[in-house]
Amino acid sequence: MSGRPSPRVPAADQTLRILRHLAGRPAPVAASAIARDLELPRSTVYHLLATLAEHGFVLHLREERRWALGTAASELAGGFARQQPLARLGRPLVAALADRLGESTHLAVMSGADVVYIVEERAPRRPALVTDVGVRLPAHLTATGRAMLAALPREQVRALFPDRSAFPTRTGDGPSGPAELRDLLREVRVRGLAIEDGEVTPGLRSVGAAVHDAAGWPIAAVAATWSTDAGPEEQAAATAVAETASTLERRLRR
């Protein structure tokens, strides 16, 4: 740690460095690697990780003997996103997407096992939606949620959806257990986009794309929703949504 000023509260400094280190890794990390990379005593790292795990900020993957960010960390990220920057940068892009498609569009972030909508652009004379700014919906049912879940480490998804009790339904459709969700997210990763068809509202279809930070973490997702019997050509809609997500990624990284 040569060259770094001595912190006034060493434990707080070390804790924040561990969280930032985990946030910057594309996959879970062993405690020994954290200690090595941050030049911290192993015993200190283990103690801090155990405390962080108690509060949900990190997750211990016992079989792999590695550590990943927990759901409480994503709650912090979602809170920051909702407070201004992501919504401010995303709002004009989501509005432009709605104009381009003539359909309603949204920007959402993860909050635990739900998504929270932070930007909502309603197209005129289009079907009424249940989504709106501040509305929460189960992530596994929505296009935005599926897009983000597909970009999370598989261990993180298992922690959010451990068994069938974690799968509420709105219309009777959608994944009802971990195995179904794994298959669905595999398809999302192959396709590069997430699709939802009637699982939030019967007769409405959505396509979503994740927005990643510089470390590859899904911090948000963009989606468009339309009536299944009078919507745009799906490939054109998918392309427009993906391009909007990519543009937002670039602007966030400036």
Secondary structure, DSSP 8 states (H G I E B T S, - for coil): -TTS---SSHHHHHHHHHHHHHHT-SS-B-HHHHHHHHT--HHHHHHHHHHHHHTTSEEEETTTTEEEE-HHHHHHHHHHHHHSHHHHHHHHHHHHHHHHHTSEEEEEEEETTEEEEEEEE--TT----S--TT-EEEGGGSHHHHHHHTTS-HHHHHHHS-SGGG---SSS-S--SHHHHHHHHHHHHHHSSEEEESSSSTTEEEEEEEEE-TTS-EEEEEEEEEETTS---HHHHHHHHHHHHHHHHHHHT-
